[in-house]
Amino acid sequence: MQLPREVKIRIRPNGKVELETEGFVGSSCAEVSEFFEKLLTGDTDDQGSVHRELKPEYYLAETDLEQENEDRLQ
């Protein structure tokens, strides 16, 4: 069973934009983040001045996450 995927975008009063992904594994989270970064900033450079904090899920394979979800449901 796959967890739902979410993209959370926060715009702070100082104009700083924060983007967080949930439910993604491996590099798919980075691909989705990059799309929204370009959409929000209009920047076409690779990463430009973007600061990324990678979650542990980034280092998982899809099968690892599926097993982890099954273990939680039992």
C-alpha positions as CSV (number, residue, x, y, z in Angstrom):
1,M,0.0,0.0,0.0
2,Q,1.5,3.3,-1.0
3,L,1.2,6.4,1.2
4,P,-0.4,9.5,-0.4
5,R,2.0,11.9,-1.9
6,E,1.8,15.6,-0.8
7,V,3.6,18.8,-1.6
8,K,3.4,21.5,1.0
9,I,4.3,25.0,0.1
10,R,4.7,27.7,2.7
11,I,5.3,31.4,2.0
12,R,6.6,33.2,5.0
13,P,5.9,36.8,5.8
14,N,9.5,37.7,4.8
15,G,8.9,36.2,1.4
16,K,10.9,33.0,2.0
17,V,9.3,30.0,0.3
18,E,9.5,26.6,1.9
19,L,8.6,23.4,0.0
20,E,8.2,20.0,1.7
21,T,7.3,16.7,0.0
22,E,5.8,13.7,1.8
23,G,5.2,10.2,0.5
24,F,7.9,10.2,-2.1
25,V,10.9,7.9,-2.1
26,G,14.3,8.1,-3.8
27,S,15.0,10.9,-6.2
28,S,11.3,11.3,-7.2
29,C,11.0,13.9,-4.3
30,A,13.8,15.9,-5.8
31,E,12.2,15.8,-9.3
32,V,8.9,17.1,-7.9
33,S,10.6,19.7,-5.8
34,E,12.6,21.0,-8.8
35,F,9.4,21.4,-10.8
36,F,7.8,23.5,-8.1
37,E,10.9,25.5,-7.4
38,K,11.1,26.5,-11.1
39,L,7.4,27.3,-11.1
40,L,7.5,29.4,-8.0
41,T,10.8,31.3,-8.7
42,G,10.8,31.4,-12.5
43,D,14.5,30.2,-12.2
44,T,15.6,27.8,-14.8
45,D,19.1,27.2,-13.3
46,D,19.7,23.8,-11.7
47,Q,19.1,24.5,-8.0
48,G,20.4,28.0,-8.2
49,S,20.3,29.4,-4.6
50,V,17.9,26.6,-3.4
51,H,18.8,25.0,0.0
52,R,17.7,21.4,0.2
53,E,17.4,19.2,3.3
54,L,17.0,15.6,2.3
55,K,14.7,13.3,4.4
56,P,15.6,9.7,5.1
57,E,13.1,8.6,2.5
58,Y,15.3,10.1,-0.2
59,Y,17.8,7.2,0.4
60,L,15.1,4.5,0.3
61,A,14.0,2.4,-2.7
62,E,10.3,2.1,-3.4
63,T,10.3,-1.5,-2.2
64,D,11.8,-0.5,1.2
65,L,9.0,2.0,1.7
66,E,6.3,-0.5,0.8
67,Q,7.7,-3.0,3.3
68,E,7.9,-0.3,6.0
69,N,4.2,0.6,5.3
70,E,3.2,-3.0,5.5
71,D,5.0,-3.4,8.8
72,R,3.2,-0.4,10.3
73,L,-0.2,-1.7,9.3
74,Q,0.3,-5.0,11.0
